[in-house]
Amino acid sequence: MKNRQECIQACVACAVACEACATACLNEENVQMLTKCIQLDRDCADICFTTAALLARGSAHGEHLTEECREVCLACAAECEKHAAHHDHCRRCAEACRQCAEAC
């Protein structure tokens, strides 16, 4: 991890973007096409919020969680990028996920 505070901020920003993306996907006409995106958004938001919380409190487990966080962020970014041309919320989410993966 490069910088603890940078990672915490990137995790929170990513979690917020993922929550917003999942909600926006649920409101799209062809929601069935976005099922995997929604699932990964929710997983990513959860792991990012948890990682940020553990890092913020100085938990030794936070350091270990950053690798899993990075892995989920990259998976979520890859899925969101498949829909980014048609959905701006997916584009924003993919960007936040990539930034988080890089920061942590």
CORCOR-V58641 format. One record per backbone hydrogen bond with DSSP energy under -1.0 kcal/mol. NH is the residue of the N-H (numbers start at 0). CO is the residue of the C=O. If there is no record, write none. Layout:
<<NH	CO> <NH	CO>>
This chain:
<<6	2> <7	3> <8	4> <9	5> <10	6> <11	7> <12	8> <13	9> <14	10> <15	11> <16	12> <17	13> <18	14> <19	15> <20	16> <21	17> <22	18> <23	19> <24	20> <25	21> <27	24> <30	28> <33	30> <34	31> <37	33> <38	34> <39	35> <40	36> <41	37> <42	38> <43	39> <44	40> <45	41> <46	42> <47	43> <48	44> <49	45> <50	46> <51	47> <52	48> <53	49> <54	50> <55	51> <56	52> <57	54> <58	53> <61	58> <64	60> <65	61> <68	64> <69	65> <70	66> <71	67> <72	68> <73	69> <74	70> <75	71> <76	72> <77	73> <78	74> <79	75> <80	76> <82	79> <85	82> <86	82> <90	86> <91	87> <92	88> <93	89> <94	90> <95	91> <96	92> <97	93> <98	94> <99	95> <100	96> <101	97> <102	98> <103	99>>
